[in-house]
Amino acid sequence: MAELKYQPVSHNHDAFLKKARKRGGFQVAYQALAVEYAVANEMLAARARAGLTQEAVAARMGTTKSTISRLESAGKHAPSLTSLKKYAEAVGCKIQFKLIPQR
């Protein structure tokens, strides 16, 4: 089965954030999900570097496109470490994890 190449949709995240920050309560909600957004951003960047579609990643993981969509979305649910490891392998990466002491 030929894999489709990923063609990213243009998105200016800085412009999006600038506009979104004008909405009441946005900053508090965004900060509450900062780690989830960082993980989702890393996943999307890795998939883009690999040139893969959600369908291609799903096929490599033995799952569905909708599952990949949920994994890549921040705030809806927290993916398990097992799922993150499978995703990383599917996009040709490995996971690096560390806990940083709070000051």
Secondary structure, 3 states (H helix, E strand, C coil): CCCCECCCCCCCHHHHHHHHCCCCCHHHHHHHCHHHHHHHHHHHHHHHHHCECHHHHHHHHCCCHHHHHHHCCCCCCCCCHHHHHHHHHHCCCCCCCCCCCCC
